[in-house]
Amino acid sequence: MFDISSAHLLLTAAQLGQLLVSARKGRKLTQAAVATRIGLSQNRISYLERHADEISIKQLLSWCSALGLELHLGERNIPGSSAEW
């Protein structure tokens, strides 16, 4: 379970799904309530919470907005690694 009051480094889609579930539950929202806010069905919310790798950027941004979350991107700071891909 994630503490939704602090920032999280997410490295996998599964972690994203867990964060979205924790944020939803922490705000005492049902899947149906989130679905209504972002224009999806409750079944789709349920599916995407378990298969976060299939969430589109548009859906993710809407989801973050509905839950009062911010999405931050930045360079990864890994000692000894180069910034080149």
The first five atom37 places (N, CA, C, CB, O) and aatype in JSON, in Angstrom:
{
  "aatype": [12, 13, 3, 9, 15, 15, 0, 8, 10, 10, 10, 16, 0, 0, 5, 10, 7, 5, 10, 10, 19, 15, 0, 1, 11, 7, 1, 11, 10, 16, 5, 0, 0, 19, 0, 16, 1, 9, 7, 10, 15, 5, 2, 1, 9, 15, 18, 10, 6, 1, 8, 0, 3, 6, 9, 15, 9, 11, 5, 10, 10, 15, 17, 4, 15, 0, 10, 7, 10, 6, 10, 8, 10, 7, 6, 1, 2, 9, 14, 7, 15, 15, 0, 6, 17],
  "atom_mask": [
    [1, 1, 1, 1, 1],
    [1, 1, 1, 1, 1],
    [1, 1, 1, 1, 1],
    [1, 1, 1, 1, 1],
    [1, 1, 1, 1, 1],
    [1, 1, 1, 1, 1],
    [1, 1, 1, 1, 1],
    [1, 1, 1, 1, 1],
    [1, 1, 1, 1, 1],
    [1, 1, 1, 1, 1],
    [1, 1, 1, 1, 1],
    [1, 1, 1, 1, 1],
    [1, 1, 1, 1, 1],
    [1, 1, 1, 1, 1],
    [1, 1, 1, 1, 1],
    [1, 1, 1, 1, 1],
    [1, 1, 1, 0, 1],
    [1, 1, 1, 1, 1],
    [1, 1, 1, 1, 1],
    [1, 1, 1, 1, 1],
    [1, 1, 1, 1, 1],
    [1, 1, 1, 1, 1],
    [1, 1, 1, 1, 1],
    [1, 1, 1, 1, 1],
    [1, 1, 1, 1, 1],
    [1, 1, 1, 0, 1],
    [1, 1, 1, 1, 1],
    [1, 1, 1, 1, 1],
    [1, 1, 1, 1, 1],
    [1, 1, 1, 1, 1],
    [1, 1, 1, 1, 1],
    [1, 1, 1, 1, 1],
    [1, 1, 1, 1, 1],
    [1, 1, 1, 1, 1],
    [1, 1, 1, 1, 1],
    [1, 1, 1, 1, 1],
    [1, 1, 1, 1, 1],
    [1, 1, 1, 1, 1],
    [1, 1, 1, 0, 1],
    [1, 1, 1, 1, 1],
    [1, 1, 1, 1, 1],
    [1, 1, 1, 1, 1],
    [1, 1, 1, 1, 1],
    [1, 1, 1, 1, 1],
    [1, 1, 1, 1, 1],
    [1, 1, 1, 1, 1],
    [1, 1, 1, 1, 1],
    [1, 1, 1, 1, 1],
    [1, 1, 1, 1, 1],
    [1, 1, 1, 1, 1],
    [1, 1, 1, 1, 1],
    [1, 1, 1, 1, 1],
    [1, 1, 1, 1, 1],
    [1, 1, 1, 1, 1],
    [1, 1, 1, 1, 1],
    [1, 1, 1, 1, 1],
    [1, 1, 1, 1, 1],
    [1, 1, 1, 1, 1],
    [1, 1, 1, 1, 1],
    [1, 1, 1, 1, 1],
    [1, 1, 1, 1, 1],
    [1, 1, 1, 1, 1],
    [1, 1, 1, 1, 1],
    [1, 1, 1, 1, 1],
    [1, 1, 1, 1, 1],
    [1, 1, 1, 1, 1],
    [1, 1, 1, 1, 1],
    [1, 1, 1, 0, 1],
    [1, 1, 1, 1, 1],
    [1, 1, 1, 1, 1],
    [1, 1, 1, 1, 1],
    [1, 1, 1, 1, 1],
    [1, 1, 1, 1, 1],
    [1, 1, 1, 0, 1],
    [1, 1, 1, 1, 1],
    [1, 1, 1, 1, 1],
    [1, 1, 1, 1, 1],
    [1, 1, 1, 1, 1],
    [1, 1, 1, 1, 1],
    [1, 1, 1, 0, 1],
    [1, 1, 1, 1, 1],
    [1, 1, 1, 1, 1],
    [1, 1, 1, 1, 1],
    [1, 1, 1, 1, 1],
    [1, 1, 1, 1, 1]
  ],
  "atom_positions": [
    [[0.84, -1.18, 0.0], [0.0, 0.0, 0.0], [0.88, 1.24, 0.0], [-0.95, 0.0, 1.21], [1.84, 1.32, 0.76]],
    [[0.56, 2.2, -0.84], [1.32, 3.42, -0.96], [0.79, 4.5, -0.03], [1.3, 3.92, -2.39], [-0.41, 4.56, 0.23]],
    [[1.68, 5.32, 0.47], [1.28, 6.53, 1.19], [1.06, 7.6, 0.13], [2.37, 6.99, 2.27], [2.01, 8.06, -0.5]],
    [[-0.19, 7.98, -0.08], [-0.51, 8.89, -1.17], [-0.21, 10.34, -0.86], [-1.95, 8.76, -1.53], [-0.42, 11.21, -1.71]],
    [[0.29, 10.62, 0.35], [0.6, 11.99, 0.71], [2.01, 12.4, 0.31], [0.41, 12.18, 2.19], [2.39, 13.55, 0.52]],
    [[2.79, 11.49, -0.26], [4.15, 11.82, -0.66], [4.41, 11.36, -2.09], [5.17, 11.18, 0.3], [3.63, 10.61, -2.67]],
    [[5.53, 11.83, -2.65], [5.89, 11.49, -4.02], [6.41, 10.04, -4.08], [6.96, 12.47, -4.56], [6.94, 9.52, -3.1]],
    [[6.23, 9.42, -5.23], [6.66, 8.04, -5.42], [7.42, 7.89, -6.72], [5.45, 7.09, -5.4], [7.05, 8.46, -7.75]],
    [[8.48, 7.13, -6.67], [9.2, 6.74, -7.86], [8.56, 5.45, -8.36], [10.73, 6.55, -7.57], [8.62, 4.42, -7.69]],
    [[7.95, 5.52, -9.52], [7.3, 4.35, -10.1], [8.18, 3.8, -11.21], [5.89, 4.7, -10.64], [8.59, 4.52, -12.11]],
    [[8.46, 2.53, -11.12], [9.31, 1.88, -12.12], [8.56, 0.85, -12.95], [10.47, 1.24, -11.45], [9.06, 0.42, -13.99]],
    [[7.37, 0.46, -12.49], [6.61, -0.55, -13.22], [5.15, -0.14, -13.34], [6.73, -1.92, -12.53], [4.66, 0.69, -12.57]],
    [[4.48, -0.72, -14.3], [3.04, -0.47, -14.46], [2.27, -1.0, -13.26], [2.52, -1.12, -15.76], [1.28, -0.41, -12.85]],
    [[2.72, -2.1, -12.7], [2.04, -2.67, -11.52], [2.07, -1.67, -10.36], [2.71, -4.01, -11.1], [1.08, -1.54, -9.63]],
    [[3.18, -0.97, -10.19], [3.27, 0.04, -9.13], [2.3, 1.18, -9.4], [4.71, 0.58, -9.03], [1.69, 1.71, -8.47]],
    [[2.15, 1.56, -10.66], [1.19, 2.61, -11.01], [-0.22, 2.17, -10.65], [1.27, 2.95, -12.52], [-0.98, 2.94, -10.06]],
    [[-0.56, 0.96, -10.99], [-1.89, 0.43, -10.66], [-2.14, 0.45, -9.17], [0.0, 0.0, 0.0], [-3.21, 0.84, -8.72]],
    [[-1.15, 0.02, -8.39], [-1.27, 0.02, -6.93], [-1.45, 1.43, -6.39], [-0.04, -0.63, -6.28], [-2.25, 1.66, -5.48]],
    [[-0.72, 2.38, -6.95], [-0.84, 3.77, -6.52], [-2.23, 4.33, -6.82], [0.23, 4.64, -7.19], [-2.81, 5.03, -5.99]],
    [[-2.75, 4.03, -7.99], [-4.08, 4.52, -8.36], [-5.16, 3.93, -7.45], [-4.38, 4.18, -9.82], [-6.09, 4.63, -7.06]],
    [[-5.03, 2.65, -7.12], [-5.99, 2.01, -6.2], [-5.88, 2.66, -4.82], [-5.72, 0.48, -6.11], [-6.9, 3.0, -4.21]],
    [[-4.66, 2.83, -4.32], [-4.47, 3.41, -2.99], [-4.99, 4.84, -2.93], [-3.0, 3.39, -2.62], [-5.61, 5.23, -1.94]],
    [[-4.74, 5.61, -3.98], [-5.22, 6.99, -4.01], [-6.74, 7.03, -4.03], [-4.65, 7.73, -5.22], [-7.36, 7.83, -3.33]],
    [[-7.34, 6.17, -4.83], [-8.81, 6.1, -4.91], [-9.41, 5.73, -3.56], [-9.25, 5.08, -5.98], [-10.33, 6.38, -3.08]],
    [[-8.88, 4.69, -2.96], [-9.4, 4.24, -1.66], [-9.13, 5.27, -0.57], [-8.79, 2.9, -1.28], [-9.96, 5.47, 0.32]],
    [[-7.96, 5.91, -0.63], [-7.63, 6.93, 0.35], [-8.58, 8.12, 0.32], [0.0, 0.0, 0.0], [-8.77, 8.81, 1.32]],
    [[-9.16, 8.35, -0.84], [-10.14, 9.43, -1.0], [-11.57, 8.92, -0.86], [-9.95, 10.12, -2.35], [-12.53, 9.65, -1.09]],
    [[-11.69, 7.63, -0.49], [-12.99, 6.98, -0.28], [-13.88, 7.07, -1.52], [-13.7, 7.61, 0.92], [-15.08, 7.33, -1.43]],
    [[-13.26, 6.85, -2.67], [-13.99, 6.83, -3.93], [-14.13, 5.4, -4.43], [-13.28, 7.7, -4.99], [-13.22, 4.59, -4.29]],
    [[-15.27, 5.1, -5.0], [-15.48, 3.79, -5.63], [-14.92, 3.83, -7.05], [-16.99, 3.41, -5.63], [-14.64, 4.9, -7.6]],
    [[-14.77, 2.66, -7.62], [-14.37, 2.6, -9.03], [-15.41, 3.3, -9.89], [-14.19, 1.14, -9.48], [-15.05, 3.95, -10.87]],
    [[-16.68, 3.16, -9.54], [-17.75, 3.79, -10.31], [-17.65, 5.31, -10.26], [-19.12, 3.34, -9.79], [-17.88, 5.99, -11.26]],
    [[-17.29, 5.85, -9.1], [-17.15, 7.3, -8.97], [-16.0, 7.82, -9.83], [-16.92, 7.69, -7.5], [-16.13, 8.85, -10.5]],
    [[-14.88, 7.11, -9.81], [-13.74, 7.51, -10.65], [-14.12, 7.38, -12.12], [-12.49, 6.64, -10.33], [-13.8, 8.25, -12.93]],
    [[-14.79, 6.31, -12.46], [-15.21, 6.09, -13.85], [-16.06, 7.25, -14.35], [-15.99, 4.77, -13.97], [-15.87, 7.73, -15.47]],
    [[-17.01, 7.7, -13.54], [-17.87, 8.82, -13.92], [-17.04, 10.08, -14.14], [-18.95, 9.07, -12.85], [-17.28, 10.83, -15.09]],
    [[-16.08, 10.31, -13.26], [-15.25, 11.52, -13.36], [-14.38, 11.55, -14.62], [-14.37, 11.63, -12.14], [-14.09, 12.63, -15.15]],
    [[-13.96, 10.38, -15.09], [-13.05, 10.38, -16.24], [-13.67, 9.81, -17.52], [-11.81, 9.6, -15.9], [-12.99, 9.67, -18.54]],
    [[-14.94, 9.49, -17.46], [-15.64, 9.07, -18.67], [-15.39, 7.65, -19.12], [0.0, 0.0, 0.0], [-15.4, 7.37, -20.32]],
    [[-15.15, 6.76, -18.18], [-14.98, 5.35, -18.49], [-16.01, 4.54, -17.71], [-13.53, 4.88, -18.16], [-16.69, 5.08, -16.84]],
    [[-16.12, 3.27, -18.01], [-17.02, 2.4, -17.25], [-16.32, 1.9, -15.99], [-17.49, 1.2, -18.13], [-15.09, 1.92, -15.91]],
    [[-17.09, 1.47, -15.03], [-16.52, 0.9, -13.81], [-15.71, -0.35, -14.14], [-17.63, 0.56, -12.8], [-14.66, -0.59, -13.54]],
    [[-16.2, -1.13, -15.09], [-15.46, -2.34, -15.5], [-14.09, -1.99, -16.06], [-16.27, -3.14, -16.54], [-13.1, -2.68, -15.8]],
    [[-14.03, -0.9, -16.83], [-12.75, -0.49, -17.42], [-11.79, -0.01, -16.33], [-12.98, 0.64, -18.48], [-10.6, -0.3, -16.4]],
    [[-12.3, 0.73, -15.34], [-11.45, 1.17, -14.23], [-10.88, -0.04, -13.51], [-12.25, 2.06, -13.26], [-9.69, -0.08, -13.21]],
    [[-11.73, -1.02, -13.21], [-11.29, -2.24, -12.55], [-10.18, -2.91, -13.35], [-12.48, -3.2, -12.36], [-9.15, -3.31, -12.8]],
    [[-10.4, -3.03, -14.65], [-9.41, -3.67, -15.53], [-8.09, -2.9, -15.53], [-9.96, -3.79, -16.97], [-7.02, -3.49, -15.4]],
    [[-8.18, -1.58, -15.68], [-6.97, -0.76, -15.78], [-6.19, -0.7, -14.46], [-7.33, 0.63, -16.22], [-4.97, -0.56, -14.48]],
    [[-6.88, -0.79, -13.35], [-6.16, -0.84, -12.07], [-5.3, -2.1, -11.99], [-7.15, -0.8, -10.9], [-4.26, -2.09, -11.33]],
    [[-5.72, -3.16, -12.63], [-4.96, -4.41, -12.64], [-4.01, -4.53, -13.82], [-5.9, -5.59, -12.65], [-3.07, -5.32, -13.79]],
    [[-4.25, -3.73, -14.87], [-3.43, -3.77, -16.09], [-3.03, -2.34, -16.46], [-4.2, -4.46, -17.27], [-3.38, -1.84, -17.54]],
    [[-2.31, -1.69, -15.55], [-1.98, -0.27, -15.73], [-1.11, -0.01, -16.96], [-1.26, 0.24, -14.49], [-1.01, 1.12, -17.42]],
    [[-0.48, -1.05, -17.49], [0.32, -0.88, -18.71], [-0.55, -0.52, -19.92], [1.11, -2.15, -18.99], [-0.02, -0.12, -20.95]],
    [[-1.86, -0.65, -19.79], [-2.76, -0.34, -20.9], [-3.44, 1.03, -20.75], [-3.81, -1.41, -21.01], [-4.28, 1.39, -21.57]],
    [[-3.08, 1.79, -19.71], [-3.65, 3.12, -19.53], [-3.0, 4.08, -20.51], [-3.46, 3.62, -18.07], [-1.77, 4.15, -20.61]],
    [[-3.82, 4.82, -21.25], [-3.28, 5.81, -22.17], [-2.83, 7.04, -21.38], [-4.33, 6.21, -23.26], [-3.24, 7.24, -20.24]],
    [[-2.0, 7.85, -21.98], [-1.56, 9.09, -21.34], [-2.76, 9.97, -21.03], [-0.54, 9.84, -22.25], [-2.84, 10.56, -19.95]],
    [[-3.69, 10.07, -21.97], [-4.89, 10.88, -21.76], [-5.68, 10.36, -20.55], [-5.78, 10.86, -23.02], [-6.13, 11.15, -19.72]],
    [[-5.85, 9.05, -20.45], [-6.56, 8.46, -19.32], [-5.81, 8.71, -18.02], [-6.75, 6.96, -19.53], [-6.42, 9.04, -17.0]],
    [[-4.48, 8.56, -18.05], [-3.68, 8.76, -16.84], [-3.79, 10.19, -16.34], [-2.22, 8.4, -17.11], [-3.95, 10.42, -15.14]],
    [[-3.71, 11.15, -17.24], [-3.82, 12.55, -16.84], [-5.2, 12.86, -16.28], [-3.51, 13.47, -18.02], [-5.33, 13.59, -15.3]],
    [[-6.24, 12.31, -16.9], [-7.6, 12.5, -16.39], [-7.76, 11.84, -15.02], [-8.64, 11.93, -17.38], [-8.38, 12.4, -14.12]],
    [[-7.2, 10.66, -14.88], [-7.27, 9.91, -13.63], [-6.58, 10.69, -12.51], [-6.64, 8.51, -13.79], [-7.11, 10.82, -11.41]],
    [[-5.39, 11.21, -12.81], [-4.66, 12.0, -11.82], [-5.48, 13.22, -11.4], [-3.29, 12.45, -12.38], [-5.56, 13.54, -10.22]],
    [[-6.08, 13.88, -12.36], [-6.91, 15.04, -12.06], [-8.09, 14.65, -11.17], [-7.41, 15.69, -13.37], [-8.41, 15.36, -10.22]],
    [[-8.74, 13.55, -11.48], [-9.91, 13.1, -10.72], [-9.55, 12.74, -9.28], [-10.54, 11.89, -11.4], [-10.38, 12.87, -8.38]],
    [[-8.32, 12.3, -9.06], [-7.89, 11.89, -7.72], [-7.08, 12.97, -7.0], [-7.07, 10.62, -7.81], [-6.66, 12.78, -5.87]],
    [[-6.87, 14.11, -7.66], [-6.09, 15.17, -7.04], [-4.61, 14.85, -6.97], [0.0, 0.0, 0.0], [-3.91, 15.27, -6.05]],
    [[-4.13, 14.09, -7.96], [-2.71, 13.74, -8.03], [-2.01, 14.59, -9.08], [-2.54, 12.24, -8.36], [-2.65, 15.1, -10.01]],
    [[-0.71, 14.75, -8.93], [0.12, 15.41, -9.93], [1.06, 14.38, -10.53], [0.92, 16.6, -9.31], [1.51, 13.46, -9.86]],
    [[1.34, 14.55, -11.79], [2.29, 13.68, -12.48], [3.55, 14.5, -12.74], [1.69, 13.11, -13.81], [3.5, 15.52, -13.43]],
    [[4.67, 14.04, -12.2], [5.95, 14.73, -12.39], [6.88, 13.8, -13.16], [6.58, 15.15, -11.02], [6.94, 12.6, -12.88]],
    [[7.6, 14.34, -14.1], [8.61, 13.59, -14.82], [9.95, 14.29, -14.62], [8.26, 13.46, -16.34], [10.01, 15.52, -14.55]],
    [[10.99, 13.52, -14.53], [12.31, 14.1, -14.37], [13.37, 13.07, -14.69], [0.0, 0.0, 0.0], [13.08, 11.89, -14.88]],
    [[14.59, 13.55, -14.75], [15.7, 12.65, -15.02], [15.91, 11.72, -13.85], [16.98, 13.44, -15.32], [15.78, 12.11, -12.69]],
    [[16.23, 10.52, -14.18], [16.51, 9.51, -13.17], [17.94, 9.68, -12.71], [16.26, 8.08, -13.72], [18.86, 9.78, -13.52]],
    [[18.14, 9.72, -11.43], [19.47, 9.89, -10.86], [19.99, 8.55, -10.37], [19.44, 10.92, -9.7], [19.72, 8.11, -9.26]],
    [[20.76, 7.91, -11.24], [21.34, 6.61, -10.89], [22.85, 6.76, -10.88], [20.89, 5.48, -11.88], [23.44, 7.02, -11.93]],
    [[23.48, 6.6, -9.73], [24.93, 6.74, -9.66], [25.64, 5.8, -10.63], [25.41, 6.46, -8.24], [25.33, 4.61, -10.71]],
    [[26.59, 6.35, -11.37], [27.39, 5.55, -12.28], [26.78, 5.28, -13.63], [0.0, 0.0, 0.0], [27.38, 4.59, -14.45]],
    [[25.56, 5.81, -13.89], [24.95, 5.56, -15.19], [25.05, 6.82, -16.04], [23.47, 5.14, -15.04], [25.15, 7.93, -15.52]],
    [[25.03, 6.63, -17.35], [25.08, 7.78, -18.23], [23.65, 8.21, -18.56], [25.88, 7.46, -19.53], [22.72, 7.41, -18.48]],
    [[23.49, 9.47, -18.92], [22.16, 9.99, -19.24], [21.73, 9.63, -20.67], [22.14, 11.5, -19.07], [20.59, 9.9, -21.06]],
    [[22.63, 9.01, -21.43], [22.31, 8.67, -22.82], [21.54, 7.36, -22.9], [23.58, 8.57, -23.65], [21.72, 6.46, -22.09]],
    [[20.67, 7.28, -23.9], [19.89, 6.07, -24.13], [20.66, 5.28, -25.11], [18.44, 6.35, -24.62], [20.24, 4.19, -25.49]]
  ]
}
